[in-house]
Amino acid sequence: MTEQSSAPSAANTESQDPSFRIQRIYLKDLSLEQPNAPEIFLVVAEPQVQIEVDVGVKPISGELFEVTLSSTITARVEGKVLFLVEANQAGIFEFKNIPAEQIDPMLGITCPTILYPYLRSNMADVISRAGFQPIHLNEINFHGMYEHRLMQAQQAAGDSAGDSSDESKIILPN
């Protein structure tokens, strides 16, 4: 009898414990363009590469969020596009009994950190399959990116200025 009475209380404490779970990780969108092929392949020059990375969050329900990590890699030779790759790596994350003030940092730091290796792999794979040497994205400090966005949001709130969404993207040097 004592076991039966303690089981419901154990279930109640488990349901109240904070939990963070990955529901699904998936490639939401992938695009490769080679607008100047095949003529561009005859140009012998070192390509100039520009890489952009951004994070997006979309609430699905009270406990579920979709986090999308977007990246664009553009390679140019003599001012012409050699290739352009865009990818959106996404995940659905569940937050149960986590204080509201902890959810935003987790969405901006933890979730993108989980998604980033998948994005890196997919980008390198598609570039390789397109016939080029793969480009392996460098590690990103998502904590720094999150802090930068907070500062921008505070400045925008203080200035009551326009949209600063383009300024929050990370653009990596060549």
Secondary structure, DSSP 8 states (H G I E B T S, - for coil): -HHHHHHHHHHHHHHHS-EEEEEEEEEEEEEEE-TTTTGGGG--S--EEEEEEEEEEEE-SSSEEEEEEEEEEEEEETTEEEEEEEEEEEEEEEEES--HHHHHHIIIIIHHHHHHHHHHHHHHHHHHHTTS---------HHHHHHHHHHHHHHHHHHT-S--TGGGSEEE--
